[in-house]
Amino acid sequence: MKIQQIKFSGSRNSYSILIGRNILSILPKKIKVICPKVQKIALIIDKNVPNKLKKLIRNKLKRYKLVFLNFNANEKSKSIKTVNEIVEKLLLLNFNRSDLIIGVGGGITGDVTGFIASIFKRGINYINIPTTLLAQVDASIGGKTGVNSRLGKNLIGSFYQPKLVISDTSILNSLPKKEFICGYAEILKHSIIKDKKFFNWLKKNTKNIFSKRLKYLNYAIKKSCLIKMFFVNQDVNERNKRMVLNFGHTFAHAIEKKNNFSKNISHGEAVLSGMILESRLSLLKGLCSVKTYKQIIDVYEENNLSYTYKKFSNSKAIRDLIPFLKNDKKNEDKKINFLLLKAIGRTAEPNKNKIDITTLKKVSKLLVNRNF
């Protein structure tokens, strides 16, 4: 059982991300070390998590008083209402701050569980067990938690670090292709914003990742985690440098909101769309070259991902997103705050590319893909 470890060391919190195949057996030992006073454990589990995994966790933690809370993980249930219902249950069960909450599921489960942990009696122990590729490479890292508002995505939240993250890659074997694309979108994003060498590696090996070949998958997960951790360590509370991680997400969140968080468009597919739109915007503003843009397009075309942005090949589809851009949490005034690209591995500085609504409407015609 080979375990790769990545450490986060913040100003007030530190924890480890453990990556490996069939590594959940280490969970009891880790709890004993990092949360020695735990008596009760609440497990908030995505209802889609296989029963086999639930039974494994139950058997490993049988020395504790366990409470299983099944969670219907979708963007609509990622709400204050859901949070309140779970918090009330924990209060009735007399959980205290020395007890533990464990989130088992994808990014939505992690976001909601982390937020609950951050507000329950002003902070309870929290461990994250991400079960999707998206969660393992992105959502489980960095301590961003939160829920959606009717006005937009992730507008209510907090920063709260877990005590531990365990990414067991054997869990990924059962994921469908659509879920894998979700995680791949963030892996690709990390390479585009930070590491040209990794980007070139992905160009050669994306098909191996989609084939779930362990050697390539483990490398991509670890590399992606290290890149995200690089930005998180510099800017835990997302005031400046960490905002680089939002590349593609301004448009992506608008796409998700416009579609009412429908399952027809996953978060990863929205991010893939958003990265192309923000790459086009970077090109129009003279920040990146046609060569850079085409390098990104090539990755999409070679791996049958072009469908994610083809729907935004007319100006109306782009203009229709504008009302949903207004409430993006990165906005500090009436302008839309974009994170744009200079080259593979290098972005523009955060907060330097704000565009007003009138200008955005005008350039929407130019954002249509005409192969530049």
N, C-alpha and C positions, 0 to 999 in steps of 0.2 A: 504494500500500500504506500505509494509515493505521494507525498503531500508537498505542494508548493505553497509558500507563505509570503504574503505581502503585508507589510506593516504600515498602518496609518498612525502618525504621531502629530496630534493637534496641540493647540495651546493648553487645552484642559483635558482632552481625552485621547486615548490611544487604544487601538484594537488591531486584530489580525484578520486578514482574509485568507482562508485556507482553500486551496483548489486541488482537486484530485478525484480519482475514481473510487467509488465505494468507501468514502471516508466518514460517513455519518456515525460509525461506531465510536468515534472519538468524542461525541457530544457529551456523554455523562462526565467524562474526565475533565473536559474543559469547563463545564458548569461548576463542578466542584472547586476548581481553581479560581475562576473569575467571579463567581457568585456564590460564595460558600454558605451564605445564610438562607438560601432559597428553600422554601418549604412547598410552595404552590407554584405551578407553572400553567399559564394559559397559552394554549396553542391556537393561534388564529390561522386557519388552514383553508386555502382555496379549495372549493368543493370539487374541482377538477383534478386535484392531486390524487394519484392512484391509491387505492386502499392498501396496497402492498407497502407503500411508503409510510402511510399512517400507522400501520401495524408495527413496522420497524421502529418508528420513533416511540410508539407506546411501550414497546418491549424494552427499549434502551433507557427509558425514563421511569420505569415502574416503581422506583424507590420514592418518587415524588407524588404529591397529590395533583393529578392532572385534570385540566378542564379543556375540552375540545370545543372550539367555536368555529363552526363551518361558515365560510365567507363566500358569497357569490361575487367573485372578482370581475367587475366590469366598471367602465367609467361612470355609469349612472349610480352605482352603489358606492362609489368613491366620494362620499358625501358626509357632511356634518351630522346628518340623521343617523347614518350607520355608526359613526364614531360615538355618538351619544348613547346609542343602544348598547354597544359593547362596553363602554365605560360604566354604564349603570349595572350591567351584569357583574363586572369585576368588583364594583363597590359592594353589591349585595353578597358576593362571595368573600368579602373582607380581605381582598388582596392588599398587601402593603408594599412599601418601596423596596424592601429587600427580597421580594418575590420576583418572578420572571415572566416576561411575555416573549413568546417565540412566534415569528411570522414564517409560514411555510407556503410559498407560492411565488407568483411572478411579481413584476414591478408594482402593480396596483396593490397587491397584498402587502408588500413591503412598505409602500408609501403610507397606507392606512395604519398598519401595525406600528410603524415608527412614530407616526403622529400621535396615536393613542398613548404609546409609551412616554412620549415627551410631555403630555399634559396630565397624565394620571398621577395625582398627588405630587405634581410638579417634577415627575421623573421616576420611572421604574426601570429595572434592568430589562434589556432587550437584546435578543439574538435573532439574526436573520438567516433563514435557509432558503435562498433563491432557487426556484425550480425551473426557470426558463433561461434561455441564452441571453435574452435582453436583460433580465434581472442580474444575471451573473457578471455581465460585462459593464453594466451601467447603473441600474437603479439601486443596487445594494451597496454602492460605494459613494461615500461623501456626506451622508447624513441628512440629505434633503428629504423631508417628509411632507405630506400634505394631502388635501382633498380638493375636489372641484367645487366651483360655484356655478350657478346658472349663467353667470356672466363670463366664465372662462375656466381654463384648466389650471389646476394647482395654484389657485389664488389665495387659498387658506392653508397655512402650513408653518413649519418650524424647522430649525436645524437641530438634529439630535443624533448622536453617534451610537451605533450598537456596541455591545460588549464583544461581539464576535460575528463574523460572517463565514458560513460553511457552504462552499460551492462544490457540490458533488456532481461531477460531470456524467456519471452513470445515469442520472435522472433525465438527462437530455435525450436519451435514446428513443423515447416514445413521442417526442415532439413532432408535430406535423410541419411541413415545409413553410407554411405561412408564419408559424411561430419562430422558426429558424431565421426567416427573413427579418423579422422584428429585431432580433439580436444582432444580426449581421449589419443592419443599418447603423447601429451605434459603433460597431467595430470599424466599419468603413469610415464613419465620421471621425473617430479618434485618429485614424491614420492620416486623413486629409488635413486635420488641423495641427498635427504635431510631428509626423514621422514619415518622410518620403520613402525611406527604405522599407518600412512596414507596408506602406501603400503599394509599392512595387511587389512585395511578397504576396499581398492579397490578390493582386492582378493574376499571379501565377497559381495561387492555391485556393481561391474561393470555392472552386468545384469540390476540392477535398474537404472543405469545411461543411458545405451542404451535404456531402456524403457521410458526414459525421465520423470521419477518420480521426481517431483519438489523438494521434501525434500532432496533427495540424490544428485540431480544435483546442487542445490544451494550450498550445503556443499562442493562438489568437486570443483566447480568454485572458491569459496572463499578461500579454502585451497590452491589450486593451485596458485592463485594470491598472497597469503601471502608468499608462498615459493619463487616465482620468485622475489617478492619485497624484500625479505631478501637479495638476492644476488645483486640486482640492487642498493639497498641503500648503500652497501659496496663498490661498484665499478661501478659507473655510466657509465664510458667510456670504460668498458670491457678491462681492462689492465691485470687483474689477476683473482680475486675471481669470478667475474661474468662469466668467461669462463666455469665454472662448468656447466652452463646451456646449453653448447654445447654438452653434452653427447648424442651420437648417431648421431649428425649432420654432422660430418666429412664425414662419409660414406653416410649419407642421401643426402647431397648436391651433392655428386658425382653421386649417383643413379639418382637423378633428372636431372642433366646435361647430363648424358649418354643417358637418355631417351628423351632428348630434351624438358624437362618440359612438357611431355605429360600428358593429363588428365587421362590416364590409370593408372598412379601411382601418387597418391596424395602426398602432402608433409607429411601428417601424416603417410601414409603407408611407405614412405621412411624412416621416423624417426623410426618407429617400426622395420624395417629391420636393420637400422643403429645401434640401441641399442643392437640388438642381436649380430651383427658382432663385435661391440666394447666390448661387454661382453665376447665374445669368445676370443678376443685379450687380455682382462684383465686376463682371466683364463690362457691363454698360457704364459703370462708374470709372472704368479704366484702372481698376485695382489689380485684376488678374488678366492673364493673356488668353487668347483663343486656344493655345496649346494646352494650358492648364485645364480649361473647361472641357476640351475634347478628351483629355486623359480620364476625367471623371466619367464622361459619357461612355467611353469605351468599356469601363468596368460594368456599367449597367447593361450595355448591349451584349457583352460576352457572357453575362450570367442571367439573361432573360428577366431583367429588372426594369426595362424601359417602360413597361406598362404603368409604373408608378407616376411617371411625369407626363405621359402622352396626353392625359386628360387636361393638362394645363398648357395646351398648345393653341389656345385661343384667348384673346384678351378678355372676353366676358368672364371666363372661368377664373381668371386672375382677379379681375375687378370685384367679383362676388366674394372674394376672401377679405376684402378691405374692411368691411364693418367688424369682422371678427379679429382683426389685428389690433384694434384700438385698446382692448383691455389686457394685452399681453403684459405679464408682470415685470418685464424688463423696461417698459416705458416709464419715463420719468416726467414727461410733459405730453403735449398733444401730438408729438411726432412719434413715428414708429421706430423703435431702436433695433437695428439689424446688426448681426455679427457677420462680416463679410470676409472674403478670401483674397489673399494676395498670390499665393502659390501653393502647390502641394507641400504641406508641412508648415505653412505660415499664414496666419490670418492678420487682418487689420486689427488695430487696437479696439478693445471694447468701448462702447459709448461714443464712438467717433463717426458713426454712420447712421444718423437719424434723418428720416425722410417724412415730410408732412404729407397729409392725405391727398391734397391737391396734386402734388408732384407725383405721388405714387399712382394716382389715377392716370396721369399723362403717360408715365413710362410703362404702364401695363401693356400697351400695344407693343412696346419694344421687348417686353419680357417673353413674348411668344417665341417659341423655338423655331428659328429659321436657319439653323445650322451655322449662324454667324459667319 
